[in-house]
Amino acid sequence: MLSDHLDLVQRIRALLHASAEGAGLPRKDVEPTLTEGYARSLELEAECMRLEHRIDELTRAIADGQEIPAGKLSALLRRLHETEEQWDDLRALLVPLRRLVAKAA
């Protein structure tokens, strides 16, 4: 899944770069990538929510005196941080791509 994400980010950057270089990009070439980007953004948002829910469950369990496997909470926090970074980066790329689609013929 990470390789798919990286491929999408690379394609968005290539479109933005081509546009910045003056290439007139037809809407039909840009719009599918924008749609895929929005779908991926929703996936990342959902994953963040799942991770946050799981972190909440674990912290409640710890507060109730239950033991959890060593490293479990820190691993979830790390995954949440990484997923949030991917989500933020993707959203930052989608804004100019959306503008590009709006300008495209």
C-alpha positions as protocol buffer text, in pm:
chain_id: "A"
residue {
  index: 1
  type: MET
  ca { x: 0 y: 0 z: 0 }
}
residue {
  index: 2
  type: LEU
  ca { x: 289 y: 238 z: 70 }
}
residue {
  index: 3
  type: SER
  ca { x: 424 y: 182 z: -280 }
}
residue {
  index: 4
  type: ASP
  ca { x: 79 y: 269 z: -423 }
}
residue {
  index: 5
  type: HIS
  ca { x: 76 y: 584 z: -212 }
}
residue {
  index: 6
  type: LEU
  ca { x: 424 y: 681 z: -326 }
}
residue {
  index: 7
  type: ASP
  ca { x: 329 y: 615 z: -688 }
}
residue {
  index: 8
  type: LEU
  ca { x: 23 y: 841 z: -654 }
}
residue {
  index: 9
  type: VAL
  ca { x: 227 y: 1119 z: -493 }
}
residue {
  index: 10
  type: GLN
  ca { x: 487 y: 1089 z: -769 }
}
residue {
  index: 11
  type: ARG
  ca { x: 219 y: 1114 z: -1041 }
}
residue {
  index: 12
  type: ILE
  ca { x: 64 y: 1420 z: -876 }
}
residue {
  index: 13
  type: ARG
  ca { x: 403 y: 1588 z: -848 }
}
residue {
  index: 14
  type: ALA
  ca { x: 475 y: 1509 z: -1214 }
}
residue {
  index: 15
  type: LEU
  ca { x: 147 y: 1670 z: -1320 }
}
residue {
  index: 16
  type: LEU
  ca { x: 215 y: 1977 z: -1109 }
}
residue {
  index: 17
  type: HIS
  ca { x: 569 y: 2001 z: -1243 }
}
residue {
  index: 18
  type: ALA
  ca { x: 451 y: 1967 z: -1603 }
}
residue {
  index: 19
  type: SER
  ca { x: 195 y: 2239 z: -1545 }
}
residue {
  index: 20
  type: ALA
  ca { x: 455 y: 2467 z: -1386 }
}
residue {
  index: 21
  type: GLU
  ca { x: 676 y: 2411 z: -1691 }
}
residue {
  index: 22
  type: GLY
  ca { x: 394 y: 2545 z: -1908 }
}
residue {
  index: 23
  type: ALA
  ca { x: 246 y: 2221 z: -2033 }
}
residue {
  index: 24
  type: GLY
  ca { x: -124 y: 2258 z: -2104 }
}
residue {
  index: 25
  type: LEU
  ca { x: -271 y: 1950 z: -1945 }
}
residue {
  index: 26
  type: PRO
  ca { x: -614 y: 1835 z: -2059 }
}
residue {
  index: 27
  type: ARG
  ca { x: -868 y: 1782 z: -1783 }
}
residue {
  index: 28
  type: LYS
  ca { x: -907 y: 1416 z: -1887 }
}
residue {
  index: 29
  type: ASP
  ca { x: -541 y: 1359 z: -1800 }
}
residue {
  index: 30
  type: VAL
  ca { x: -553 y: 1531 z: -1460 }
}
residue {
  index: 31
  type: GLU
  ca { x: -899 y: 1453 z: -1324 }
}
residue {
  index: 32
  type: PRO
  ca { x: -851 y: 1075 z: -1271 }
}
residue {
  index: 33
  type: THR
  ca { x: -541 y: 1140 z: -1062 }
}
residue {
  index: 34
  type: LEU
  ca { x: -726 y: 1400 z: -857 }
}
residue {
  index: 35
  type: THR
  ca { x: -1009 y: 1152 z: -798 }
}
residue {
  index: 36
  type: GLU
  ca { x: -763 y: 884 z: -695 }
}
residue {
  index: 37
  type: GLY
  ca { x: -595 y: 1134 z: -465 }
}
residue {
  index: 38
  type: TYR
  ca { x: -922 y: 1217 z: -291 }
}
residue {
  index: 39
  type: ALA
  ca { x: -1000 y: 846 z: -251 }
}
residue {
  index: 40
  type: ARG
  ca { x: -657 y: 785 z: -97 }
}
residue {
  index: 41
  type: SER
  ca { x: -704 y: 1085 z: 131 }
}
residue {
  index: 42
  type: LEU
  ca { x: -1029 y: 934 z: 260 }
}
residue {
  index: 43
  type: GLU
  ca { x: -852 y: 601 z: 318 }
}
residue {
  index: 44
  type: LEU
  ca { x: -580 y: 773 z: 520 }
}
residue {
  index: 45
  type: GLU
  ca { x: -837 y: 966 z: 722 }
}
residue {
  index: 46
  type: ALA
  ca { x: -1023 y: 643 z: 802 }
}
residue {
  index: 47
  type: GLU
  ca { x: -697 y: 473 z: 902 }
}
residue {
  index: 48
  type: CYS
  ca { x: -615 y: 763 z: 1136 }
}
residue {
  index: 49
  type: MET
  ca { x: -956 y: 728 z: 1297 }
}
residue {
  index: 50
  type: ARG
  ca { x: -911 y: 352 z: 1342 }
}
residue {
  index: 51
  type: LEU
  ca { x: -569 y: 402 z: 1498 }
}
residue {
  index: 52
  type: GLU
  ca { x: -698 y: 674 z: 1730 }
}
residue {
  index: 53
  type: HIS
  ca { x: -982 y: 445 z: 1840 }
}
residue {
  index: 54
  type: ARG
  ca { x: -739 y: 160 z: 1908 }
}
residue {
  index: 55
  type: ILE
  ca { x: -507 y: 395 z: 2102 }
}
residue {
  index: 56
  type: ASP
  ca { x: -804 y: 510 z: 2311 }
}
residue {
  index: 57
  type: GLU
  ca { x: -895 y: 148 z: 2384 }
}
residue {
  index: 58
  type: LEU
  ca { x: -541 y: 68 z: 2495 }
}
residue {
  index: 59
  type: THR
  ca { x: -508 y: 374 z: 2715 }
}
residue {
  index: 60
  type: ARG
  ca { x: -840 y: 289 z: 2883 }
}
residue {
  index: 61
  type: ALA
  ca { x: -716 y: -65 z: 2937 }
}
residue {
  index: 62
  type: ILE
  ca { x: -394 y: 65 z: 3092 }
}
residue {
  index: 63
  type: ALA
  ca { x: -594 y: 303 z: 3314 }
}
residue {
  index: 64
  type: ASP
  ca { x: -805 y: 4 z: 3425 }
}
residue {
  index: 65
  type: GLY
  ca { x: -488 y: -176 z: 3530 }
}
residue {
  index: 66
  type: GLN
  ca { x: -470 y: -419 z: 3240 }
}
residue {
  index: 67
  type: GLU
  ca { x: -136 y: -510 z: 3098 }
}
residue {
  index: 68
  type: ILE
  ca { x: -72 y: -469 z: 2729 }
}
residue {
  index: 69
  type: PRO
  ca { x: 214 y: -614 z: 2529 }
}
residue {
  index: 70
  type: ALA
  ca { x: 532 y: -410 z: 2549 }
}
residue {
  index: 71
  type: GLY
  ca { x: 563 y: -166 z: 2261 }
}
residue {
  index: 72
  type: LYS
  ca { x: 201 y: -202 z: 2149 }
}
residue {
  index: 73
  type: LEU
  ca { x: 96 y: 153 z: 2231 }
}
residue {
  index: 74
  type: SER
  ca { x: 415 y: 310 z: 2099 }
}
residue {
  index: 75
  type: ALA
  ca { x: 381 y: 112 z: 1773 }
}
residue {
  index: 76
  type: LEU
  ca { x: 25 y: 240 z: 1727 }
}
residue {
  index: 77
  type: LEU
  ca { x: 133 y: 597 z: 1801 }
}
residue {
  index: 78
  type: ARG
  ca { x: 415 y: 565 z: 1549 }
}
residue {
  index: 79
  type: ARG
  ca { x: 174 y: 432 z: 1284 }
}
residue {
  index: 80
  type: LEU
  ca { x: -68 y: 715 z: 1358 }
}
residue {
  index: 81
  type: HIS
  ca { x: 207 y: 974 z: 1321 }
}
residue {
  index: 82
  type: GLU
  ca { x: 325 y: 824 z: 991 }
}
residue {
  index: 83
  type: THR
  ca { x: -30 y: 802 z: 855 }
}
residue {
  index: 84
  type: GLU
  ca { x: -106 y: 1160 z: 956 }
}
residue {
  index: 85
  type: GLU
  ca { x: 210 y: 1276 z: 779 }
}
residue {
  index: 86
  type: GLN
  ca { x: 111 y: 1093 z: 461 }
}
residue {
  index: 87
  type: TRP
  ca { x: -239 y: 1240 z: 484 }
}
residue {
  index: 88
  type: ASP
  ca { x: -110 y: 1595 z: 538 }
}
residue {
  index: 89
  type: ASP
  ca { x: 138 y: 1566 z: 252 }
}
residue {
  index: 90
  type: LEU
  ca { x: -126 y: 1432 z: 15 }
}
residue {
  index: 91
  type: ARG
  ca { x: -379 y: 1701 z: 104 }
}
residue {
  index: 92
  type: ALA
  ca { x: -112 y: 1967 z: 42 }
}
residue {
  index: 93
  type: LEU
  ca { x: -62 y: 1827 z: -309 }
}
residue {
  index: 94
  type: LEU
  ca { x: -433 y: 1794 z: -383 }
}
residue {
  index: 95
  type: VAL
  ca { x: -500 y: 2168 z: -341 }
}
residue {
  index: 96
  type: PRO
  ca { x: -287 y: 2282 z: -637 }
}
residue {
  index: 97
  type: LEU
  ca { x: -396 y: 1977 z: -838 }
}
residue {
  index: 98
  type: ARG
  ca { x: -761 y: 2074 z: -786 }
}
residue {
  index: 99
  type: ARG
  ca { x: -677 y: 2424 z: -910 }
}
residue {
  index: 100
  type: LEU
  ca { x: -511 y: 2268 z: -1213 }
}
residue {
  index: 101
  type: VAL
  ca { x: -824 y: 2067 z: -1293 }
}
residue {
  index: 102
  type: ALA
  ca { x: -1037 y: 2381 z: -1257 }
}
residue {
  index: 103
  type: LYS
  ca { x: -816 y: 2562 z: -1509 }
}
residue {
  index: 104
  type: ALA
  ca { x: -790 y: 2268 z: -1750 }
}
residue {
  index: 105
  type: ALA
  ca { x: -1007 y: 2266 z: -2059 }
}
